[in-house]
Amino acid sequence: MPMGDSAYHLINYLAQLCSPMHSCGCAAFDRKQKTDRLDAQLLLKLLPENRFPRIWVPNPENRDLRQLLWHRHRLVHMRSRIMNRLQEVAVKGKRWKKKLLSE
């Protein structure tokens, strides 16, 4: 699910305030059992060691491109729905016309 614009404003604001943290890799999070308690313990362990995992956030240009692609996707989906509906109306209209002429 895409983030809204307000989330990106918050991320940009936090990025200006905080220095980037070092990435610890994904090996620390590769556990079969996932619970909030274990995740919280792991984060408490990684934070003081400055090994908190880095989170990828798209840059503004990439974000704008993603928004355009998402908008295009919605327009294509809308066009498909309309074309399917028009085809359904046309088929029903032919059946109604045949029924009317046969009487």
C-alpha positions in Angstrom: 0.0 0.0 0.0 1.5 3.3 -0.9 2.1 5.9 1.7 0.2 9.2 1.6 1.8 12.6 1.1 1.7 13.4 4.8 3.9 10.4 5.6 6.5 11.5 3.1 6.5 15.0 4.6 7.2 13.4 8.0 10.0 11.2 6.6 11.6 14.2 4.9 11.4 16.2 8.2 12.9 13.4 10.2 15.7 12.8 7.7 16.7 16.5 8.1 16.8 16.1 11.9 18.5 12.8 12.3 21.7 11.4 10.9 21.5 8.2 9.0 22.1 5.0 11.0 24.3 2.2 9.9 22.7 -0.8 8.4 23.0 -4.1 10.3 21.8 -6.3 7.5 18.8 -8.6 7.6 20.4 -11.6 9.4 19.3 -10.3 12.8 15.7 -10.3 11.6 15.7 -13.8 10.0 13.8 -15.7 12.7 11.1 -18.2 12.2 9.2 -17.0 15.3 8.0 -13.4 15.0 6.6 -11.7 18.1 6.5 -8.1 19.2 8.4 -8.9 22.4 11.3 -10.5 20.5 11.3 -7.7 18.0 11.4 -5.1 20.8 14.3 -6.9 22.5 16.2 -7.0 19.3 15.6 -3.3 18.6 16.7 -2.4 22.1 19.9 -4.4 21.5 20.7 -2.9 18.1 19.9 0.7 19.0 22.8 1.4 21.5 25.2 -0.5 19.2 24.2 1.9 16.3 23.4 -1.1 14.1 19.7 -0.2 13.6 18.6 -1.4 10.1 18.3 1.3 7.5 14.9 1.7 5.9 14.7 2.5 2.2 12.6 5.5 1.3 12.3 6.6 -2.4 13.7 10.0 -3.3 11.2 12.7 -4.5 11.8 12.0 -8.2 11.2 8.3 -7.8 8.2 9.0 -5.6 6.7 11.3 -8.2 7.2 8.6 -10.9 5.5 6.0 -8.7 2.6 8.3 -8.2 2.3 8.8 -12.0 2.4 5.1 -12.6 -0.2 4.4 -9.9 -2.5 7.1 -11.4 -2.0 5.5 -14.9 -2.8 2.1 -13.4 -6.1 3.4 -11.9 -7.0 5.0 -15.3 -6.3 1.8 -17.2 -8.4 -0.2 -14.7 -11.2 2.4 -15.0 -11.1 2.2 -18.8 -11.3 -1.6 -18.7 -14.3 -1.5 -16.4 -16.1 1.0 -18.8 -15.3 -1.0 -21.9 -16.5 -4.2 -20.3 -19.7 -2.5 -19.2 -20.3 -1.1 -22.7 -19.8 -4.5 -24.2 -22.3 -6.0 -21.8 -24.9 -3.3 -22.7 -24.3 -3.9 -26.4 -24.8 -7.7 -26.0 -27.9 -7.2 -24.0 -29.2 -4.7 -26.5 -28.8 -7.2 -29.4 -30.7 -9.8 -27.4 -33.5 -7.3 -26.7 -33.6 -6.3 -30.3 -33.8 -9.9 -31.5 -36.6 -10.7 -29.0 -38.5 -7.6 -30.1 -38.2 -8.5 -33.8 -39.2 -12.1 -33.4 -42.5 -11.3 -31.7 
